[in-house]
Amino acid sequence: MTDLPAKTDRKLGLVIDLDTCVGCHACVVACKGWNTENYGTALSDTDAYGAAPEGTFLNRVHTYEVTPPQGAPVVVHFPKSCLHCEDAPCVTVCPTGASYKRAEDGIVLVNEEDCIGCGLCAWACPYGAREMDAVAGVMKKCTLCVDRIYNENLAPEDREPACVRTCPAGARHFGDLGDPDSAVSRLVADRGGIDLMPEQGTKPVNKYLPPRRRDHLTAPPENLAALCEPSTQGLGGFLGWLDRTLEKL
């Protein structure tokens, strides 16, 4: 079994804004590309264009329709990958020590040379964030692009996980969540960032920013044409903003 470090110097992780994510899967594609070409063995695909395609992905986006206690249903896109937990059960259950958490930055990794593909870490992870690569026979997981974030051959702006770098909506943020003054920590504090399934006691480093309340009309107009009249001055949300913007042209 593998011991967790008593403490980590930093807590590198992701902050994901569920209010901003549009579910485009650009992060999934970027993750697949980078991790197929760099760290560890390639992420395999089997029967990719056949009747039963299967593949290994370190990041997936789930989409849900959610109905708030008060309000209309909304669609929420929910990206999920390894959360690099402080109390990571996937590490302590590993019989060979292949799964480990780094003391210098808190990143959870797998030494693929020591992995025997037993799957115990996947069973222990309450988030379903680990995937067995069917071809390589080893467990794969998000590495926070550890071979990228420390690569001094890259421009400073490129030294962040591929999923963060490629997100067109700016929904993904990367930094040290152990530093209360870091940009990601301030973002979590300002927006009320939350843990995923805190009842599991794993203390995930990654945080989620909940969707914000949507603007809505207090009373729907009798007809759509009324929205184009000067009376739209009192509207909020997108229609009000559009009307005020067009007036300035």
Buried (B, 14 or more C-beta within 10 A) or exposed (E): EBEBBEEBEBBBBBBBBBBBBEBBBBBBBBBBEBBBEBBBBBBBBEEEEEEEEEBBBBBBBEEEEEEEEEEEEEEBBBBBBBBBBBEBBBBBBBEBEBBBBBEEBBBBBBBBEBBEBBEBBBEBBBBEBBBBBEEBEBBBBBBBBBEBBEEEEEEEEEBBBBBBBBBEBEBBBBBBBBEEEBEBBEBBEEBEBBBBEEEBEBEBBBBBBEBEEEEEEEEEBEEEEEBEEEEBEEBEEEBBEEBEEEEEE
